[in-house]
Amino acid sequence: MYDDEGPRGSRPTWTPPGSGRDRPLSVAELNRKARFSLEDHVGEVWVEGEVSGFKAWSSGHWYFGLKDGRATVDAAMFSRDNKFCREKPADGQQVLVRGRASIFEARGRYQLVVEHLESAGRGALWARLDALRRRVEEEGLLDAARKRPLPAWPRRIGVVTSRQGAAFQDICKVLRSRHAQLAVVLSPCRVTGPESAPDVARAIERLARRDDLDAVIVGRGGGSLEDLWAFNEEKVVRAIAASSVPIISAVGHETDSTLADQVADLRAATPTQAAELICAPQAETGRRLATLLERLQRETTTRLSQARVRLDRGQPMRLASVLLREQDSRRQSRDLALERIVRAAPVRIAAERQRFEGLRRRLQAQRPDQRLRARREGLADRLRRGELALLSGLVQRWSRLEELQQRLQRAGAALAEPRRARVRQLDRALAALSPLAVLRRGHAILRREDGRIIRAHDEVAAGDVLTALLASGRLRLVVRDTLPPKE
């Protein structure tokens, strides 16, 4: 039953079961004894090696091999432990694991049961990162007092990221939809790999030497700790701290955090949010502008109502003087409002200029000389119908009125001509900038049913009812489909 060559051709002695020795073990008992002996003798160990043949089963368990230049060992990591790993290991990745040596009894196979896994060298990376953080903190680079606010009206910003990455496309998409006149200067660089840190630092320094930038966004999309490590390097951190313009750090996703985020003037969770932060001051100014224009409209309506009441009371001379003063006051208020609008909101003024044009037409319809002419014609008609008893007094009053009116017109013309010239100049400027001119060229303004203006395709959905304002008239439209802008 058993044959083997021993030393000098001797044969081992075979003793049959039940001949006085211990009973034979089953295979399962043998494997169990070996397992307990191995686990008790070796215990918990740390092992570093290269992942080989990694497989993730549908049960959630991981099976792979660990190897070095001389040997290989099978390893298993069950779902109760691997759910705490930041990422799945990949073949060829150098890892550091903690586990216990054991035997899979059903196969009699020696294996390492892994309870913790991390990329090899991560501990050293974290130690180096902590040392750098303490150093820059002692130098005051993390102090909140040195953080600079973003400019309220940026005209040109810089972006430090990969030219081919999704982060740059996301930033441009947000800026086009919210601040189309903002210029973007890209300083391209590698954002991953061993040479990415000096490349990012050089890109930041290139933008820092310019004197036409209002802010800089530094960032990239999400990734592993190793992918984002360039933004923990000292070269990048010090380049951000030395920048002459405010820097927004937008590295990775919301849960990622780097030392560049802490040194930058402002941290954004994603590159998209960084672009939104750049555009935030314009939105606030737009709301303030809308409030001012609403106040102007209410004041104009109130003054028109008061002038109409005075006109109906039949005090033409006094009313003419009052209306002229009111008209001058309104024109002055309009000039001041126009100056504030042009100075404070060049981007938003087109949407509000149409409303101002409507107010101007209403004021033109209420001109006092037209109202006086109508009343004079009515008085002449009454005289022609036979009210001769009042003719003498009316003729005298009429002569006096004509004389006073001529004097008033001469005095008013002398006083109002410079203002009228100024108003005509402003009217020509407004006509050149009027959105109606844009509408006459074939464009249209789309509004939702609640009055909001549509600026992007993702603000509506199929089936929504919209109103299109044309140069002449309006259209009611139903959205059949929405299409994204062409890149």
C-alpha positions as CSV (number, residue, x, y, z in Angstrom):
1,M,0.0,0.0,0.0
2,Y,2.9,2.5,0.5
3,D,6.2,2.4,-1.2
4,D,9.1,4.9,-1.2
5,E,12.8,4.9,-1.2
6,G,14.4,5.8,2.1
7,P,18.1,6.2,2.9
8,R,20.2,3.3,1.6
9,G,17.2,1.6,0.1
10,S,15.4,1.0,3.4
11,R,11.6,0.9,3.5
12,P,9.4,2.7,6.1
13,T,7.4,0.6,8.5
14,W,3.7,0.5,7.9
15,T,1.4,-0.2,10.9
16,P,-2.2,-1.0,10.2
17,P,-5.1,0.8,12.1
18,G,-6.1,-0.5,15.4
19,S,-2.7,-2.0,16.3
20,G,-2.3,-0.1,19.6
21,R,-1.7,3.4,18.2
22,D,-4.2,6.4,18.2
23,R,-7.1,6.1,15.9
24,P,-6.7,7.6,12.4
25,L,-7.9,11.1,11.7
26,S,-10.4,12.1,9.1
27,V,-9.3,14.6,6.5
28,A,-11.6,17.2,8.0
29,E,-10.1,16.6,11.4
30,L,-6.6,16.9,10.1
31,N,-7.3,20.2,8.3
32,R,-9.0,21.6,11.4
33,K,-6.0,20.7,13.6
34,A,-3.7,22.3,11.1
35,R,-5.8,25.4,10.9
36,F,-5.9,25.8,14.7
37,S,-2.2,25.2,15.0
38,L,-1.4,27.7,12.3
39,E,-3.7,30.4,13.7
40,D,-2.4,29.9,17.2
41,H,1.3,29.9,16.1
42,V,1.3,32.7,13.6
43,G,-1.6,34.9,14.9
44,E,-2.3,38.4,13.4
45,V,0.3,39.7,11.0
46,W,1.0,42.7,8.6
47,V,2.0,41.7,5.1
48,E,3.0,43.8,2.1
49,G,2.8,42.5,-1.4
50,E,1.4,42.9,-4.9
51,V,-2.2,42.1,-5.7
52,S,-2.6,39.3,-8.3
53,G,-5.7,37.6,-9.7
54,F,-8.2,39.9,-7.9
55,K,-11.9,38.7,-8.0
56,A,-14.9,40.3,-6.4
57,W,-17.7,37.8,-6.0
58,S,-21.4,38.5,-6.0
59,S,-21.5,37.7,-2.3
60,G,-19.3,40.7,-1.7
61,H,-16.2,38.8,-0.7
62,W,-12.8,39.5,-2.3
63,Y,-10.3,36.8,-3.3
64,F,-6.8,37.5,-4.6
65,G,-3.2,36.6,-4.3
66,L,-0.3,38.5,-2.6
67,K,3.1,38.0,-4.2
68,D,6.6,39.4,-4.1
69,G,9.7,38.4,-6.0
70,R,10.0,35.0,-4.4
71,A,6.6,33.7,-3.3
72,T,2.8,33.9,-3.5
73,V,0.0,33.4,-0.9
74,D,-3.7,33.2,-1.4
75,A,-5.8,35.8,0.4
76,A,-9.5,36.3,1.2
77,M,-11.2,39.5,2.5
78,F,-14.9,39.0,3.4
79,S,-17.6,41.7,2.9
80,R,-17.9,42.5,6.6
81,D,-14.3,43.9,6.4
82,N,-13.9,45.1,2.8
83,K,-16.9,47.5,3.1
84,F,-14.6,49.9,5.0
85,C,-12.0,50.1,2.1
86,R,-12.0,53.4,0.2
87,E,-11.5,51.5,-3.1
88,K,-11.1,48.0,-4.6
89,P,-7.5,46.9,-5.1
90,A,-6.4,46.2,-8.7
91,D,-4.0,43.7,-10.1
92,G,-0.4,44.9,-9.8
93,Q,-1.2,47.3,-7.0
94,Q,1.2,47.3,-4.0
95,V,-0.9,46.9,-0.8
96,L,-0.3,46.6,2.9
97,V,-2.8,44.2,4.7
98,R,-3.5,43.1,8.2
99,G,-4.9,39.6,8.8
100,R,-4.4,36.1,10.2
101,A,-2.8,33.1,8.6
102,S,-5.3,30.2,8.3
103,I,-6.4,27.1,6.3
104,F,-9.5,26.7,4.2
105,E,-10.6,23.4,5.6
106,A,-12.8,22.3,2.7
107,R,-9.8,22.4,0.3
108,G,-6.9,22.1,2.8
109,R,-5.6,25.3,1.3
110,Y,-3.3,27.7,3.1
111,Q,-4.5,31.3,2.9
112,L,-4.4,34.8,4.6
113,V,-7.7,36.1,5.9
114,V,-7.4,39.9,5.5
115,E,-9.2,42.2,7.9
116,H,-7.7,45.6,6.8
117,L,-6.2,46.7,3.4
118,E,-4.6,49.9,2.3
119,S,-2.2,51.1,-0.5
120,A,1.4,50.4,0.5
121,G,3.1,53.5,1.6
122,R,-0.1,55.4,2.5
123,G,1.0,55.6,6.2
124,A,4.2,57.4,5.1
125,L,2.2,59.7,2.9
126,W,-0.1,60.7,5.7
127,A,2.9,61.3,8.0
128,R,4.5,63.5,5.4
129,L,1.2,65.4,4.9
130,D,0.8,65.9,8.7
131,A,4.4,67.3,8.9
132,L,3.7,69.7,6.0
133,R,0.4,70.8,7.5
134,R,2.0,71.6,10.9
135,R,4.8,73.6,9.1
136,V,2.4,75.8,7.0
137,E,0.2,76.3,10.1
138,E,3.1,77.6,12.1
139,E,3.9,80.0,9.2
140,G,0.3,81.3,9.4
141,L,-0.7,80.1,5.9
142,L,-3.9,78.6,7.3
143,D,-5.0,81.7,9.2
144,A,-8.5,82.9,8.4
145,A,-7.3,86.5,8.5
146,R,-5.3,86.1,5.3
147,K,-8.2,84.8,3.3
148,R,-9.2,87.3,0.6
149,P,-12.8,87.8,-0.6
150,L,-13.8,87.2,-4.2
151,P,-14.2,90.3,-6.4
152,A,-17.8,91.5,-6.8
153,W,-17.5,92.0,-10.6
154,P,-14.8,89.7,-12.1
155,R,-14.0,90.4,-15.7
156,R,-11.3,87.8,-16.3
157,I,-10.5,84.6,-14.3
158,G,-7.8,82.0,-14.6
159,V,-8.3,78.2,-14.4
160,V,-5.5,75.7,-13.5
161,T,-6.5,72.2,-14.6
162,S,-6.1,69.7,-17.4
163,R,-7.2,70.8,-20.8
164,Q,-8.8,67.4,-21.5
165,G,-10.4,67.0,-18.1
166,A,-14.2,67.2,-17.4
167,A,-13.5,69.8,-14.7
168,F,-12.6,72.5,-17.2
169,Q,-15.7,71.7,-19.3
170,D,-17.9,71.9,-16.2
171,I,-16.5,75.3,-15.3
172,C,-17.0,76.7,-18.8
173,K,-20.6,75.4,-19.0
174,V,-21.6,77.2,-15.7
175,L,-19.8,80.5,-16.7
176,R,-21.4,80.5,-20.2
177,S,-24.9,80.1,-18.7
178,R,-24.5,82.7,-15.8
179,H,-21.9,85.2,-16.9
180,A,-21.4,85.0,-20.7
181,Q,-19.1,88.1,-20.8
182,L,-16.6,86.7,-18.3
183,A,-13.2,85.9,-20.0
184,V,-11.5,82.6,-19.0
185,V,-7.7,82.1,-19.2
186,L,-6.7,78.4,-19.0
187,S,-3.2,77.5,-17.7
188,P,-3.1,73.8,-18.6
189,C,-1.2,71.3,-16.6
190,R,-1.2,67.6,-15.6
191,V,-3.3,66.9,-12.5
192,T,-2.3,63.3,-11.8
193,G,0.9,61.3,-11.9
194,P,4.3,61.7,-10.4
195,E,5.1,64.9,-12.3
196,S,1.8,66.6,-11.7
197,A,2.7,68.6,-8.6
198,P,5.5,70.7,-10.2
199,D,3.4,71.1,-13.3
200,V,0.4,72.5,-11.2
201,A,2.7,74.8,-9.3
202,R,4.2,76.2,-12.6
203,A,0.7,76.7,-14.0
204,I,-0.3,78.7,-10.9
205,E,2.8,80.8,-11.1
206,R,2.2,81.6,-14.7
207,L,-1.2,83.1,-13.9
208,A,0.2,84.9,-10.8
209,R,2.5,86.9,-13.1
210,R,-0.4,88.3,-15.0
211,D,-2.0,91.6,-13.9
212,D,-5.4,91.3,-15.6
213,L,-6.9,88.4,-13.6
214,D,-9.5,88.9,-10.8
215,A,-9.5,85.3,-9.4
216,V,-8.1,81.8,-10.2
217,I,-9.8,78.4,-9.9
218,V,-7.4,75.5,-9.2
219,G,-8.8,72.0,-9.3
220,R,-9.7,68.7,-11.0
221,G,-12.3,65.9,-10.8
222,G,-12.5,63.3,-8.1
223,G,-10.2,60.3,-7.6
224,S,-8.3,58.3,-5.1
225,L,-5.9,59.7,-2.5
226,E,-3.0,59.0,-4.8
227,D,-4.7,60.7,-7.7
228,L,-5.3,63.9,-5.7
229,W,-1.9,63.8,-3.9
230,A,-0.4,66.5,-6.1
231,F,-2.6,69.0,-4.3
232,N,-1.0,68.0,-1.0
233,E,2.6,68.7,-2.2
234,E,4.5,71.6,-0.8
235,K,5.2,73.1,-4.2
236,V,1.5,73.5,-5.0
237,V,0.6,74.7,-1.5
238,R,3.2,77.4,-1.5
239,A,2.3,78.5,-5.0
240,I,-1.3,79.0,-3.9
241,A,-0.2,80.9,-0.8
242,A,2.1,83.2,-2.9
243,S,-0.6,84.0,-5.5
244,S,-1.3,87.7,-5.9
245,V,-5.0,87.1,-6.8
246,P,-7.7,85.2,-4.8
247,I,-7.6,81.4,-5.4
248,I,-10.6,79.0,-5.2
249,S,-9.5,75.4,-4.6
250,A,-11.9,72.9,-6.2
251,V,-10.2,69.5,-5.9
252,G,-12.1,66.2,-6.2
253,H,-15.6,65.7,-4.9
254,E,-17.4,67.1,-1.8
255,T,-15.9,64.4,0.5
256,D,-12.3,64.9,-0.7
257,S,-10.0,67.3,1.2
258,T,-6.5,68.4,0.4
259,L,-4.0,70.8,1.9
260,A,-4.6,73.1,-1.1
261,D,-8.2,73.5,0.0
262,Q,-7.0,74.8,3.4
263,V,-4.5,77.3,2.1
264,A,-6.6,78.7,-0.7
265,D,-8.8,81.8,-0.1
266,L,-11.9,79.8,-0.7
267,R,-12.7,76.1,-1.0
268,A,-15.4,74.7,-3.4
269,A,-16.7,71.1,-3.1
270,T,-16.5,70.6,-6.9
271,P,-15.2,72.6,-10.0
272,T,-18.9,73.3,-10.9
273,Q,-19.5,74.9,-7.5
274,A,-16.3,77.0,-7.9
275,A,-17.8,78.5,-11.1
276,E,-21.1,79.2,-9.3
277,L,-19.2,81.0,-6.5
278,I,-17.6,83.3,-9.1
279,C,-21.0,84.2,-10.5
280,A,-22.8,84.7,-7.2
281,P,-22.2,88.5,-6.8
282,Q,-23.8,89.2,-10.2
283,A,-27.0,87.4,-9.2
284,E,-27.2,89.5,-6.0
285,T,-26.7,92.7,-7.9
286,G,-29.4,91.7,-10.4
287,R,-31.9,91.3,-7.5
288,R,-31.0,94.8,-6.2
289,L,-31.4,96.3,-9.7
290,A,-34.8,94.8,-10.0
291,T,-35.8,96.3,-6.7
292,L,-34.6,99.8,-7.7
293,L,-36.5,99.6,-11.0
294,E,-39.7,98.5,-9.3
295,R,-39.4,101.5,-7.0
296,L,-38.9,103.8,-10.0
297,Q,-42.0,102.4,-11.7
298,R,-44.2,102.9,-8.5
299,E,-42.9,106.5,-8.1
300,T,-43.6,107.3,-11.7
301,T,-47.1,105.9,-11.6
302,T,-47.9,107.9,-8.4
303,R,-46.7,111.1,-9.9
304,L,-48.7,110.6,-13.1
305,S,-51.9,110.0,-11.0
306,Q,-51.3,113.2,-9.1
307,A,-50.7,115.2,-12.3
308,R,-53.9,113.8,-13.8
309,V,-56.0,114.9,-10.7
310,R,-54.6,118.5,-11.0
311,L,-55.4,118.5,-14.7
312,D,-59.0,117.5,-14.1
313,R,-59.5,120.4,-11.6
314,G,-59.1,122.9,-14.4
315,Q,-56.1,124.9,-13.3
316,P,-54.3,125.2,-16.6
317,M,-51.7,127.8,-15.9
318,R,-50.7,126.5,-12.5
319,L,-50.9,123.0,-13.8
320,A,-48.7,123.8,-16.7
321,S,-46.0,125.0,-14.4
322,V,-46.4,122.1,-12.0
323,L,-46.3,119.6,-14.8
324,L,-43.2,121.1,-16.3
325,R,-41.5,120.9,-13.0
326,E,-42.7,117.4,-12.5
327,Q,-41.6,116.5,-16.0
328,D,-38.1,118.0,-15.4
329,S,-38.0,116.1,-12.1
330,R,-39.0,112.9,-13.7
331,R,-36.4,113.4,-16.5
332,Q,-33.7,114.1,-13.9
333,S,-34.8,111.0,-11.9
334,R,-34.7,109.0,-15.1
335,D,-31.2,110.3,-15.9
336,L,-30.0,109.4,-12.4
337,A,-31.6,106.0,-12.6
338,L,-30.1,105.3,-16.0
339,E,-26.7,106.3,-14.8
340,R,-27.0,103.9,-11.9
341,I,-28.2,101.1,-14.2
342,V,-25.4,101.6,-16.8
343,R,-22.8,101.8,-14.1
344,A,-24.0,99.0,-11.8
345,A,-25.5,96.4,-14.1
346,P,-24.2,96.2,-17.7
347,V,-25.2,92.6,-17.9
348,R,-28.8,92.9,-16.6
349,I,-29.7,96.3,-18.2
350,A,-31.0,94.8,-21.4
351,A,-33.9,93.0,-19.7
352,E,-35.0,96.1,-17.8
353,R,-34.6,98.6,-20.6
354,Q,-37.8,97.4,-22.3
355,R,-39.8,98.3,-19.1
356,F,-38.2,101.7,-19.0
357,E,-39.1,102.3,-22.7
358,G,-42.8,101.6,-21.8
359,L,-42.7,104.2,-19.1
360,R,-41.2,106.8,-21.5
361,R,-44.1,106.3,-23.9
362,R,-46.6,106.7,-21.2
363,L,-45.0,110.0,-20.2
364,Q,-45.0,111.2,-23.8
365,A,-48.7,110.6,-24.0
366,Q,-49.2,112.9,-21.0
367,R,-47.4,115.9,-22.3
368,P,-49.0,119.1,-20.9
369,D,-48.9,121.0,-24.3
370,Q,-51.1,118.3,-25.8
371,R,-53.6,118.5,-22.9
372,L,-53.7,122.3,-23.1
373,R,-54.3,122.3,-26.8
374,A,-57.2,119.9,-26.3
375,R,-58.7,122.2,-23.7
376,R,-58.3,125.3,-25.8
377,E,-60.1,123.6,-28.7
378,G,-62.9,122.6,-26.4
379,L,-63.2,126.2,-25.1
380,A,-63.4,127.6,-28.7
381,D,-66.1,125.1,-29.6
382,R,-68.2,126.2,-26.6
383,L,-67.9,129.8,-27.7
384,R,-69.0,128.8,-31.2
385,R,-72.1,127.1,-29.7
386,G,-73.5,130.4,-28.5
387,E,-72.2,131.2,-25.0
388,L,-72.1,134.9,-25.9
389,A,-72.9,136.1,-22.4
390,L,-69.4,135.1,-21.2
391,L,-67.7,136.2,-24.4
392,S,-66.3,139.5,-23.2
393,G,-64.8,138.1,-20.0
394,L,-63.6,135.0,-21.8
395,V,-61.9,137.1,-24.5
396,Q,-60.1,139.1,-21.9
397,R,-59.1,136.0,-20.0
398,W,-58.1,134.4,-23.2
399,S,-55.9,137.3,-24.2
400,R,-54.3,137.3,-20.8
401,L,-53.9,133.5,-21.0
402,E,-52.3,133.8,-24.4
403,E,-49.9,136.4,-23.2
404,L,-49.0,134.4,-20.1
405,Q,-48.7,131.3,-22.1
406,Q,-46.3,132.9,-24.6
407,R,-44.2,134.2,-21.7
408,L,-44.3,130.8,-20.1
409,Q,-43.3,129.1,-23.3
410,R,-40.4,131.5,-23.8
411,A,-39.2,131.1,-20.2
412,G,-39.8,127.4,-20.3
413,A,-38.1,127.0,-23.6
414,A,-35.0,128.9,-22.3
415,L,-34.9,126.7,-19.2
416,A,-35.9,123.4,-20.7
417,E,-33.9,123.4,-24.0
418,P,-30.6,122.2,-22.4
419,R,-32.5,119.5,-20.6
420,R,-34.4,118.5,-23.7
421,A,-31.1,118.3,-25.6
422,R,-29.8,116.0,-22.8
423,V,-33.0,113.9,-22.9
424,R,-32.8,113.6,-26.7
425,Q,-29.2,112.5,-26.4
426,L,-30.1,109.8,-23.8
427,D,-33.1,108.8,-25.9
428,R,-30.8,108.1,-28.9
429,A,-28.4,106.2,-26.6
430,L,-31.3,104.1,-25.2
431,A,-32.7,103.5,-28.7
432,A,-29.2,102.1,-29.7
433,L,-29.2,99.8,-26.7
434,S,-32.9,98.9,-26.8
435,P,-33.8,95.2,-26.8
436,L,-36.5,96.0,-29.3
437,A,-33.8,96.5,-31.9
438,V,-32.6,93.0,-31.1
439,L,-36.1,91.6,-31.4
440,R,-36.5,93.3,-34.8
441,R,-33.5,91.3,-36.0
442,G,-35.5,88.1,-35.5
443,H,-34.7,87.3,-31.9
444,A,-37.3,86.5,-29.2
445,I,-37.5,86.5,-25.4
446,L,-39.0,83.4,-23.9
447,R,-40.9,83.6,-20.6
448,R,-42.5,80.9,-18.4
449,E,-46.1,81.3,-17.3
450,D,-44.9,82.8,-14.0
451,G,-43.0,85.5,-15.9
452,R,-39.5,84.2,-15.5
453,I,-37.2,84.6,-18.5
454,I,-35.8,81.3,-20.0
455,R,-32.0,81.4,-20.4
456,A,-31.0,77.7,-20.7
457,H,-32.6,74.5,-22.1
458,D,-32.5,72.8,-18.7
459,E,-34.9,75.4,-17.2
460,V,-37.9,73.9,-19.0
461,A,-39.3,70.4,-19.7
462,A,-41.4,68.9,-22.4
463,G,-45.0,70.0,-22.1
464,D,-44.2,73.4,-20.5
465,V,-46.2,76.4,-22.0
466,L,-44.0,79.4,-22.8
467,T,-44.7,82.9,-24.1
468,A,-42.4,84.3,-26.9
469,L,-42.1,88.1,-27.0
470,L,-41.4,89.2,-30.6
471,A,-40.8,92.7,-32.1
472,S,-44.5,92.7,-32.9
473,G,-46.9,90.7,-30.8
474,R,-46.4,87.5,-28.8
475,L,-46.6,83.7,-29.3
476,R,-47.7,81.0,-27.0
477,L,-45.6,77.9,-27.4
478,V,-45.6,74.3,-26.0
479,V,-42.2,72.7,-25.5
480,R,-41.9,69.4,-27.4
481,D,-38.3,68.6,-26.5
482,T,-35.1,70.2,-25.1
483,L,-31.7,69.9,-26.6
484,P,-28.3,70.8,-24.9
485,P,-26.1,73.4,-26.5
486,K,-23.6,72.2,-29.1
487,E,-20.0,72.0,-27.8
